[in-house]
Amino acid sequence: MALIVQKFGGTSVGSPEKILNVANRVIEEKARGNDVVVVVSAMGKTTDELVSLAERITSKPSKREMDMLLTTGEQVTISLLTMALLEKGYPAISLTGWQAGMETEAIFGNARIMDIHTNRIANELKEGKIVVVAGFQGATKDGEITTLGRGGSDTTAVALAAGLKAEKCDIYTDVTGVYTTDPRYVKTARKLLSISYDEMLELANLGAGVIHPRAVEFAKNYQIPLEVRSSMEAESGTIIEEEGRMEQNLVVRGIAFEDNITRVTVLGLKNQRASLSTIFTTLANNHLNVDIIIQSRTDRDTTDLSFSIHSKDLNDTLKVLKDNKELLYFDNVQYESNLAKVSIVGSGMVSNPGVAAQMFEVLAEQNIDVKMVSTSEIKVSTVVDEGEMVKAVEALHDAFELAGMPVKS
């Protein structure tokens, strides 16, 4: 008997009918003789609706109280799914994140899992029950309820799979697997049979929304095989694992993209050895994530520094820079919004020089200006105008021969 962790996202549990369908998928796994732990998100747009409720009360809600509010969404789902399983004659129990032993750091809104106390789940499994766990949430040592941020249910599922030493973790979603790019935008995108942890981690970090990067990190660190598959269609998905069943002929295996990017430029930064570390440490201490970084020396004494951020963080970034201007020693700050990041990813880049040059050539042929560039061994990222994003992705998808049969609408 194996232990399987299943995770179902918000669209998969968006209505009572869909919850009953999820119950059937869970029962199918149980009927194979496996122990099953199920992690679920809030139903459909519940989280957005809860955020909207809070905004009707205050424009600046307490982060602690927001976590108290948002965690109720998953609690509704676990109760309903457990009722469905019980109605169908299968012993089951629902557990909140803290009941399931998810211990987190004391950061509201975006906490990281620090430890997993699996005794409660293990005991329920020994009694033959299906255990249904609320994703996206946990609690600190002091009992404060926290949420794990965007994609937190993915992280919950993989963390539980690692803590329980599960054989596999299945991520059920509204797509049938991991595609070469987002099939909602590129109709010739095709499903990959498998992809490496490293490639998936890059794609997830670069905007591919099918699975959260923290979940992939957990899976890689603990060697938990993941399968991304459809909650509605009975077909195999995409296996995420170490190198193995890869399609070796593909140099580039996927294209990720993300809109709402802003480039911030700090002008006249004094050329002190500690200036770069100081500015990024200051931003990090305020929980602001910086992506692509470009430094250019303007004269012997000053440097201009550009970096990209998500546009939602712009106001906070500008405030932090302004509040710390004397500490950071710079003259002025400029920014450009309405940008997007387009990235190609593939482990084949390591042994195939010239991939970046081909990418830039393709973009130049499409008259798309490249504003920023970042590279690693297996990816090249560019920042372009937001209006050119889909055009860039389509051109690159064709150029690197990733296309398959058009995806049905």
PAVEXFI-991741 format. One record per residue (C-alpha): residue number from 1; residue in three letters; z, x negated, y negated. Coordinates in steps of 0.2 Angstrom, whole numbers. Layout:
<sites>
+-----+------+-------+-------+-------+
|  nr | rest |     z |     x |     y |
+-----+------+-------+-------+-------+
| NUM |  ALA |     Z |     X |     Y |
...
+-----+------+-------+-------+-------+
</sites>
This chain:
<sites>
+-----+------+-------+-------+-------+
|  nr | rest |     z |     x |     y |
+-----+------+-------+-------+-------+
|   1 |  MET |     0 |     0 |     0 |
|   2 |  ALA |    -5 |    -7 |   -17 |
|   3 |  LEU |     1 |    -3 |   -34 |
|   4 |  ILE |   -12 |     3 |   -47 |
|   5 |  VAL |    -9 |     5 |   -65 |
|   6 |  GLN |   -21 |    18 |   -74 |
|   7 |  LYS |   -22 |    20 |   -92 |
|   8 |  PHE |   -30 |    35 |  -101 |
|   9 |  GLY |   -35 |    35 |  -119 |
|  10 |  GLY |   -33 |    49 |  -132 |
|  11 |  THR |   -51 |    56 |  -129 |
|  12 |  SER |   -47 |    57 |  -110 |
|  13 |  VAL |   -32 |    68 |  -113 |
|  14 |  GLY |   -38 |    77 |  -128 |
|  15 |  SER |   -36 |    95 |  -121 |
|  16 |  PRO |   -26 |   104 |  -107 |
|  17 |  GLU |   -42 |   104 |   -97 |
|  18 |  LYS |   -45 |    86 |   -99 |
|  19 |  ILE |   -27 |    83 |   -94 |
|  20 |  LEU |   -30 |    93 |   -78 |
|  21 |  ASN |   -45 |    82 |   -75 |
|  22 |  VAL |   -34 |    66 |   -77 |
|  23 |  ALA |   -22 |    73 |   -65 |
|  24 |  ASN |   -35 |    74 |   -52 |
|  25 |  ARG |   -41 |    56 |   -55 |
|  26 |  VAL |   -23 |    51 |   -53 |
|  27 |  ILE |   -21 |    61 |   -37 |
|  28 |  GLU |   -37 |    53 |   -30 |
|  29 |  GLU |   -29 |    36 |   -32 |
|  30 |  LYS |   -13 |    42 |   -24 |
|  31 |  ALA |   -22 |    49 |   -10 |
|  32 |  ARG |   -29 |    32 |    -6 |
|  33 |  GLY |   -11 |    27 |    -1 |
|  34 |  ASN |    -7 |    18 |   -17 |
|  35 |  ASP |     8 |    18 |   -28 |
|  36 |  VAL |     2 |    24 |   -46 |
|  37 |  VAL |     9 |    21 |   -63 |
|  38 |  VAL |    -1 |    30 |   -77 |
|  39 |  VAL |     0 |    26 |   -95 |
|  40 |  VAL |    -7 |    38 |  -108 |
|  41 |  SER |   -11 |    39 |  -126 |
|  42 |  ALA |    -8 |    54 |  -138 |
|  43 |  MET |   -20 |    69 |  -136 |
|  44 |  GLY |   -36 |    67 |  -146 |
|  45 |  LYS |   -33 |    66 |  -165 |
|  46 |  THR |   -14 |    69 |  -163 |
|  47 |  THR |    -9 |    52 |  -171 |
|  48 |  ASP |   -21 |    55 |  -186 |
|  49 |  GLU |   -13 |    72 |  -188 |
|  50 |  LEU |     4 |    65 |  -188 |
|  51 |  VAL |    -1 |    52 |  -201 |
|  52 |  SER |    -8 |    66 |  -212 |
|  53 |  LEU |     8 |    76 |  -210 |
|  54 |  ALA |    18 |    61 |  -216 |
|  55 |  GLU |     6 |    58 |  -231 |
|  56 |  ARG |     9 |    76 |  -236 |
|  57 |  ILE |    28 |    72 |  -238 |
|  58 |  THR |    26 |    54 |  -246 |
|  59 |  SER |    13 |    42 |  -251 |
|  60 |  LYS |    24 |    27 |  -245 |
|  61 |  PRO |    32 |    33 |  -229 |
|  62 |  SER |    46 |    22 |  -221 |
|  63 |  LYS |    38 |    11 |  -207 |
|  64 |  ARG |    53 |    15 |  -196 |
|  65 |  GLU |    52 |    34 |  -199 |
|  66 |  MET |    33 |    33 |  -196 |
|  67 |  ASP |    37 |    25 |  -179 |
|  68 |  MET |    49 |    39 |  -175 |
|  69 |  LEU |    35 |    51 |  -179 |
|  70 |  LEU |    20 |    43 |  -171 |
|  71 |  THR |    29 |    40 |  -154 |
|  72 |  THR |    31 |    59 |  -152 |
|  73 |  GLY |    12 |    60 |  -149 |
|  74 |  GLU |    13 |    51 |  -132 |
|  75 |  GLN |    28 |    60 |  -127 |
|  76 |  VAL |    18 |    77 |  -128 |
|  77 |  THR |     5 |    69 |  -116 |
|  78 |  ILE |    17 |    62 |  -103 |
|  79 |  SER |    26 |    79 |  -102 |
|  80 |  LEU |    10 |    89 |  -100 |
|  81 |  LEU |     2 |    77 |   -87 |
|  82 |  THR |    18 |    76 |   -77 |
|  83 |  MET |    18 |    95 |   -77 |
|  84 |  ALA |     0 |    95 |   -71 |
|  85 |  LEU |     5 |    83 |   -56 |
|  86 |  LEU |    20 |    93 |   -51 |
|  87 |  GLU |    10 |   109 |   -52 |
|  88 |  LYS |    -2 |   102 |   -40 |
|  89 |  GLY |    12 |    97 |   -28 |
|  90 |  TYR |    14 |    78 |   -32 |
|  91 |  PRO |    31 |    72 |   -36 |
|  92 |  ALA |    30 |    64 |   -53 |
|  93 |  ILE |    41 |    59 |   -68 |
|  94 |  SER |    37 |    55 |   -86 |
|  95 |  LEU |    45 |    41 |   -96 |
|  96 |  THR |    45 |    36 |  -114 |
|  97 |  GLY |    41 |    18 |  -118 |
|  98 |  TRP |    60 |    13 |  -120 |
|  99 |  GLN |    64 |    23 |  -104 |
| 100 |  ALA |    51 |    13 |   -95 |
| 101 |  GLY |    59 |    -4 |  -101 |
| 102 |  MET |    47 |    -9 |  -114 |
| 103 |  GLU |    57 |   -21 |  -125 |
| 104 |  THR |    49 |   -26 |  -142 |
| 105 |  GLU |    52 |   -37 |  -157 |
| 106 |  ALA |    59 |   -28 |  -172 |
| 107 |  ILE |    43 |   -25 |  -182 |
| 108 |  PHE |    39 |    -7 |  -185 |
| 109 |  GLY |    21 |    -2 |  -184 |
| 110 |  ASN |    14 |   -17 |  -175 |
| 111 |  ALA |    28 |   -24 |  -163 |
| 112 |  ARG |    24 |   -36 |  -149 |
| 113 |  ILE |    31 |   -34 |  -132 |
| 114 |  MET |    45 |   -46 |  -128 |
| 115 |  ASP |    51 |   -41 |  -111 |
| 116 |  ILE |    48 |   -28 |   -98 |
| 117 |  HIS |    63 |   -21 |   -88 |
| 118 |  THR |    54 |   -13 |   -73 |
| 119 |  ASN |    70 |    -7 |   -63 |
| 120 |  ARG |    68 |    11 |   -68 |
| 121 |  ILE |    50 |    12 |   -64 |
| 122 |  ALA |    52 |     2 |   -47 |
| 123 |  ASN |    66 |    14 |   -42 |
| 124 |  GLU |    55 |    30 |   -46 |
| 125 |  LEU |    40 |    22 |   -36 |
| 126 |  LYS |    52 |    19 |   -21 |
| 127 |  GLU |    56 |    38 |   -21 |
| 128 |  GLY |    37 |    42 |   -19 |
| 129 |  LYS |    34 |    48 |   -37 |
| 130 |  ILE |    19 |    45 |   -48 |
| 131 |  VAL |    27 |    37 |   -64 |
| 132 |  VAL |    19 |    43 |   -81 |
| 133 |  VAL |    23 |    31 |   -95 |
| 134 |  ALA |    20 |    34 |  -114 |
| 135 |  GLY |     9 |    20 |  -121 |
| 136 |  PHE |     9 |    12 |  -138 |
| 137 |  GLN |    28 |    12 |  -139 |
| 138 |  GLY |    44 |     3 |  -135 |
| 139 |  ALA |    61 |    -1 |  -142 |
| 140 |  THR |    71 |   -16 |  -148 |
| 141 |  LYS |    87 |   -23 |  -140 |
| 142 |  ASP |    96 |   -13 |  -153 |
| 143 |  GLY |    88 |     3 |  -148 |
| 144 |  GLU |    76 |     5 |  -163 |
| 145 |  ILE |    60 |    14 |  -158 |
| 146 |  THR |    44 |     4 |  -162 |
| 147 |  THR |    25 |     6 |  -160 |
| 148 |  LEU |    13 |    -8 |  -154 |
| 149 |  GLY |    -1 |    -5 |  -166 |
| 150 |  ARG |   -19 |    -1 |  -163 |
| 151 |  GLY |   -24 |    -1 |  -145 |
| 152 |  GLY |    -5 |    -1 |  -140 |
| 153 |  SER |    -8 |     9 |  -125 |
| 154 |  ASP |   -20 |    -3 |  -118 |
| 155 |  THR |    -7 |   -17 |  -120 |
| 156 |  THR |     7 |    -6 |  -112 |
| 157 |  ALA |    -4 |    -3 |   -97 |
| 158 |  VAL |    -8 |   -21 |   -94 |
| 159 |  ALA |    10 |   -27 |   -98 |
| 160 |  LEU |    16 |   -15 |   -85 |
| 161 |  ALA |     3 |   -21 |   -72 |
| 162 |  ALA |     9 |   -39 |   -75 |
| 163 |  GLY |    28 |   -34 |   -75 |
| 164 |  LEU |    26 |   -24 |   -59 |
| 165 |  LYS |    14 |   -36 |   -51 |
| 166 |  ALA |     1 |   -23 |   -49 |
| 167 |  GLU |   -15 |   -26 |   -39 |
| 168 |  LYS |   -26 |   -20 |   -53 |
| 169 |  CYS |   -26 |   -10 |   -70 |
| 170 |  ASP |   -40 |     3 |   -73 |
| 171 |  ILE |   -43 |     7 |   -91 |
| 172 |  TYR |   -51 |    24 |   -92 |
| 173 |  THR |   -60 |    29 |  -107 |
| 174 |  ASP |   -75 |    39 |  -114 |
| 175 |  VAL |   -88 |    26 |  -109 |
| 176 |  THR |   -93 |    20 |   -92 |
| 177 |  GLY |   -89 |     2 |   -95 |
| 178 |  VAL |   -91 |   -13 |  -106 |
| 179 |  TYR |  -108 |   -13 |  -114 |
| 180 |  THR |  -119 |   -27 |  -122 |
| 181 |  THR |  -115 |   -18 |  -138 |
| 182 |  ASP |  -109 |    -1 |  -144 |
| 183 |  PRO |  -121 |    11 |  -136 |
| 184 |  ARG |  -118 |    24 |  -150 |
| 185 |  TYR |  -127 |    12 |  -162 |
| 186 |  VAL |  -140 |     4 |  -151 |
| 187 |  LYS |  -148 |    15 |  -138 |
| 188 |  THR |  -154 |     1 |  -127 |
| 189 |  ALA |  -136 |    -6 |  -124 |
| 190 |  ARG |  -133 |    -8 |  -106 |
| 191 |  LYS |  -117 |    -8 |   -95 |
| 192 |  LEU |  -111 |   -25 |   -89 |
| 193 |  LEU |  -105 |   -26 |   -71 |
| 194 |  SER |   -93 |   -39 |   -75 |
| 195 |  ILE |   -87 |   -50 |   -89 |
| 196 |  SER |   -75 |   -65 |   -91 |
| 197 |  TYR |   -58 |   -63 |   -99 |
| 198 |  ASP |   -63 |   -76 |  -113 |
| 199 |  GLU |   -79 |   -66 |  -117 |
| 200 |  MET |   -70 |   -50 |  -117 |
| 201 |  LEU |   -56 |   -57 |  -128 |
| 202 |  GLU |   -69 |   -63 |  -141 |
| 203 |  LEU |   -78 |   -46 |  -141 |
| 204 |  ALA |   -62 |   -37 |  -143 |
| 205 |  ASN |   -56 |   -48 |  -157 |
| 206 |  LEU |   -73 |   -46 |  -165 |
| 207 |  GLY |   -73 |   -27 |  -166 |
| 208 |  ALA |   -78 |   -21 |  -149 |
| 209 |  GLY |   -66 |    -6 |  -148 |
| 210 |  VAL |   -67 |    -3 |  -129 |
| 211 |  ILE |   -51 |   -12 |  -125 |
| 212 |  HIS |   -38 |   -21 |  -136 |
| 213 |  PRO |   -37 |   -40 |  -137 |
| 214 |  ARG |   -18 |   -41 |  -133 |
| 215 |  ALA |   -22 |   -31 |  -117 |
| 216 |  VAL |   -35 |   -44 |  -112 |
| 217 |  GLU |   -23 |   -58 |  -117 |
| 218 |  PHE |   -10 |   -51 |  -105 |
| 219 |  ALA |   -23 |   -49 |   -91 |
| 220 |  LYS |   -29 |   -67 |   -93 |
| 221 |  ASN |   -11 |   -74 |   -94 |
| 222 |  TYR |    -5 |   -65 |   -78 |
| 223 |  GLN |   -22 |   -64 |   -69 |
| 224 |  ILE |   -23 |   -45 |   -68 |
| 225 |  PRO |   -40 |   -39 |   -64 |
| 226 |  LEU |   -45 |   -25 |   -76 |
| 227 |  GLU |   -59 |   -12 |   -74 |
| 228 |  VAL |   -65 |    -2 |   -89 |
| 229 |  ARG |   -72 |    14 |   -82 |
| 230 |  SER |   -76 |    32 |   -87 |
| 231 |  SER |   -62 |    46 |   -85 |
| 232 |  MET |   -76 |    59 |   -83 |
| 233 |  GLU |   -89 |    51 |   -72 |
| 234 |  ALA |   -85 |    45 |   -54 |
| 235 |  GLU |   -94 |    28 |   -55 |
| 236 |  SER |   -89 |    10 |   -55 |
| 237 |  GLY |   -86 |     2 |   -72 |
| 238 |  THR |   -85 |   -16 |   -78 |
| 239 |  ILE |   -73 |   -29 |   -70 |
| 240 |  ILE |   -65 |   -41 |   -82 |
| 241 |  GLU |   -59 |   -56 |   -73 |
| 242 |  GLU |   -61 |   -75 |   -73 |
| 243 |  GLU |   -78 |   -83 |   -71 |
| 244 |  GLY |   -86 |   -77 |   -55 |
| 245 |  ARG |   -98 |   -62 |   -53 |
| 246 |  MET |  -106 |   -66 |   -70 |
| 247 |  GLU |  -124 |   -63 |   -74 |
| 248 |  GLN |  -128 |   -82 |   -76 |
| 249 |  ASN |  -145 |   -79 |   -84 |
| 250 |  LEU |  -137 |   -72 |  -100 |
| 251 |  VAL |  -133 |   -85 |  -113 |
| 252 |  VAL |  -127 |   -71 |  -125 |
| 253 |  ARG |  -118 |   -57 |  -115 |
| 254 |  GLY |  -113 |   -46 |  -129 |
| 255 |  ILE |  -114 |   -42 |  -148 |
| 256 |  ALA |   -99 |   -36 |  -157 |
| 257 |  PHE |   -98 |   -29 |  -175 |
| 258 |  GLU |   -85 |   -23 |  -187 |
| 259 |  ASP |   -87 |   -15 |  -205 |
| 260 |  ASN |   -75 |   -13 |  -219 |
| 261 |  ILE |   -74 |   -32 |  -221 |
| 262 |  THR |   -69 |   -40 |  -238 |
| 263 |  ARG |   -72 |   -58 |  -243 |
| 264 |  VAL |   -58 |   -65 |  -254 |
| 265 |  THR |   -60 |   -81 |  -264 |
| 266 |  VAL |   -46 |   -91 |  -272 |
| 267 |  LEU |   -53 |  -101 |  -286 |
| 268 |  GLY |   -46 |  -117 |  -293 |
| 269 |  LEU |   -34 |  -120 |  -279 |
| 270 |  LYS |   -25 |  -137 |  -282 |
| 271 |  ASN |   -30 |  -150 |  -270 |
| 272 |  GLN |   -13 |  -153 |  -262 |
| 273 |  ARG |   -12 |  -158 |  -244 |
| 274 |  ALA |     0 |  -143 |  -241 |
| 275 |  SER |   -10 |  -130 |  -251 |
| 276 |  LEU |   -20 |  -123 |  -237 |
| 277 |  SER |    -5 |  -121 |  -225 |
| 278 |  THR |     5 |  -114 |  -239 |
| 279 |  ILE |    -7 |  -100 |  -244 |
| 280 |  PHE |   -10 |   -95 |  -226 |
| 281 |  THR |     8 |   -96 |  -221 |
| 282 |  THR |    12 |   -85 |  -236 |
| 283 |  LEU |    -1 |   -72 |  -230 |
| 284 |  ALA |     5 |   -73 |  -212 |
| 285 |  ASN |    23 |   -70 |  -217 |
| 286 |  ASN |    17 |   -54 |  -225 |
| 287 |  HIS |     9 |   -49 |  -209 |
| 288 |  LEU |    -9 |   -51 |  -216 |
| 289 |  ASN |   -22 |   -57 |  -204 |
| 290 |  VAL |   -36 |   -69 |  -211 |
| 291 |  ASP |   -52 |   -71 |  -201 |
| 292 |  ILE |   -66 |   -82 |  -206 |
| 293 |  ILE |   -61 |   -97 |  -218 |
| 294 |  ILE |   -73 |  -107 |  -229 |
| 295 |  GLN |   -66 |  -121 |  -241 |
| 296 |  SER |   -77 |  -130 |  -254 |
| 297 |  ARG |   -71 |  -143 |  -266 |
| 298 |  THR |   -77 |  -140 |  -283 |
| 299 |  ASP |   -70 |  -157 |  -291 |
| 300 |  ARG |   -58 |  -170 |  -287 |
| 301 |  ASP |   -43 |  -159 |  -291 |
| 302 |  THR |   -47 |  -142 |  -286 |
| 303 |  THR |   -54 |  -132 |  -271 |
| 304 |  ASP |   -61 |  -115 |  -269 |
| 305 |  LEU |   -56 |  -106 |  -254 |
| 306 |  SER |   -64 |   -90 |  -246 |
| 307 |  PHE |   -58 |   -80 |  -232 |
| 308 |  SER |   -62 |   -63 |  -224 |
| 309 |  ILE |   -49 |   -49 |  -221 |
| 310 |  HIS |   -50 |   -31 |  -216 |
| 311 |  SER |   -53 |   -20 |  -232 |
| 312 |  LYS |   -38 |   -10 |  -229 |
| 313 |  ASP |   -27 |   -26 |  -232 |
| 314 |  LEU |   -36 |   -30 |  -249 |
| 315 |  ASN |   -23 |   -23 |  -260 |
| 316 |  ASP |    -8 |   -30 |  -251 |
| 317 |  THR |   -17 |   -47 |  -250 |
| 318 |  LEU |   -21 |   -47 |  -269 |
| 319 |  LYS |    -3 |   -42 |  -272 |
| 320 |  VAL |     4 |   -57 |  -261 |
| 321 |  LEU |    -7 |   -69 |  -270 |
| 322 |  LYS |    -3 |   -63 |  -287 |
| 323 |  ASP |    16 |   -63 |  -283 |
| 324 |  ASN |    15 |   -81 |  -277 |
| 325 |  LYS |     3 |   -88 |  -289 |
| 326 |  GLU |    15 |  -101 |  -296 |
| 327 |  LEU |    19 |  -107 |  -278 |
| 328 |  LEU |     1 |  -108 |  -273 |
| 329 |  TYR |    -6 |  -116 |  -288 |
| 330 |  PHE |   -23 |  -107 |  -291 |
| 331 |  ASP |   -33 |  -101 |  -306 |
| 332 |  ASN |   -40 |   -84 |  -301 |
| 333 |  VAL |   -45 |   -73 |  -286 |
| 334 |  GLN |   -61 |   -64 |  -284 |
| 335 |  TYR |   -67 |   -52 |  -269 |
| 336 |  GLU |   -82 |   -44 |  -262 |
| 337 |  SER |   -81 |   -28 |  -252 |
| 338 |  ASN |   -93 |   -18 |  -242 |
| 339 |  LEU |   -96 |   -32 |  -230 |
| 340 |  ALA |   -97 |   -32 |  -211 |
| 341 |  LYS |   -95 |   -45 |  -197 |
| 342 |  VAL |  -108 |   -47 |  -184 |
| 343 |  SER |  -105 |   -58 |  -169 |
| 344 |  ILE |  -114 |   -64 |  -153 |
| 345 |  VAL |  -103 |   -69 |  -138 |
| 346 |  GLY |  -107 |   -78 |  -122 |
| 347 |  SER |  -100 |   -92 |  -111 |
| 348 |  GLY |  -118 |   -98 |  -109 |
| 349 |  MET |  -118 |  -105 |  -127 |
| 350 |  VAL |  -107 |  -120 |  -121 |
| 351 |  SER |  -122 |  -127 |  -111 |
| 352 |  ASN |  -136 |  -120 |  -122 |
| 353 |  PRO |  -138 |  -128 |  -139 |
| 354 |  GLY |  -148 |  -120 |  -152 |
| 355 |  VAL |  -140 |  -102 |  -150 |
| 356 |  ALA |  -133 |  -102 |  -168 |
| 357 |  ALA |  -150 |  -108 |  -175 |
| 358 |  GLN |  -159 |   -94 |  -166 |
| 359 |  MET |  -146 |   -81 |  -173 |
| 360 |  PHE |  -149 |   -87 |  -191 |
| 361 |  GLU |  -168 |   -87 |  -188 |
| 362 |  VAL |  -167 |   -69 |  -182 |
| 363 |  LEU |  -157 |   -63 |  -197 |
| 364 |  ALA |  -168 |   -73 |  -209 |
| 365 |  GLU |  -184 |   -64 |  -202 |
| 366 |  GLN |  -175 |   -47 |  -205 |
| 367 |  ASN |  -171 |   -53 |  -223 |
| 368 |  ILE |  -152 |   -52 |  -220 |
| 369 |  ASP |  -142 |   -64 |  -230 |
| 370 |  VAL |  -128 |   -73 |  -221 |
| 371 |  LYS |  -112 |   -74 |  -232 |
| 372 |  MET |  -100 |   -82 |  -221 |
| 373 |  VAL |  -101 |   -91 |  -204 |
| 374 |  SER |   -88 |   -95 |  -190 |
| 375 |  THR |   -91 |  -103 |  -173 |
| 376 |  SER |   -82 |  -107 |  -157 |
| 377 |  GLU |   -88 |  -113 |  -140 |
| 378 |  ILE |   -93 |   -95 |  -135 |
| 379 |  LYS |   -96 |   -86 |  -151 |
| 380 |  VAL |  -105 |   -86 |  -168 |
| 381 |  SER |   -99 |   -74 |  -181 |
| 382 |  THR |  -108 |   -70 |  -197 |
| 383 |  VAL |  -103 |   -59 |  -212 |
| 384 |  VAL |  -117 |   -49 |  -219 |
| 385 |  ASP |  -119 |   -34 |  -231 |
| 386 |  GLU |  -112 |   -18 |  -223 |
| 387 |  GLY |  -128 |    -9 |  -225 |
| 388 |  GLU |  -137 |   -22 |  -215 |
| 389 |  MET |  -125 |   -22 |  -200 |
| 390 |  VAL |  -134 |   -10 |  -188 |
| 391 |  LYS |  -151 |   -18 |  -192 |
| 392 |  ALA |  -143 |   -35 |  -188 |
| 393 |  VAL |  -136 |   -30 |  -172 |
| 394 |  GLU |  -152 |   -21 |  -166 |
| 395 |  ALA |  -162 |   -37 |  -170 |
| 396 |  LEU |  -150 |   -49 |  -161 |
| 397 |  HIS |  -149 |   -37 |  -146 |
| 398 |  ASP |  -168 |   -38 |  -144 |
| 399 |  ALA |  -169 |   -56 |  -148 |
| 400 |  PHE |  -157 |   -61 |  -134 |
| 401 |  GLU |  -164 |   -50 |  -122 |
| 402 |  LEU |  -149 |   -39 |  -119 |
| 403 |  ALA |  -158 |   -22 |  -119 |
| 404 |  GLY |  -159 |   -10 |  -104 |
| 405 |  MET |  -165 |     7 |  -102 |
| 406 |  PRO |  -161 |    18 |  -117 |
| 407 |  VAL |  -143 |    26 |  -116 |
| 408 |  LYS |  -143 |    45 |  -116 |
| 409 |  SER |  -137 |    54 |  -131 |
+-----+------+-------+-------+-------+
</sites>
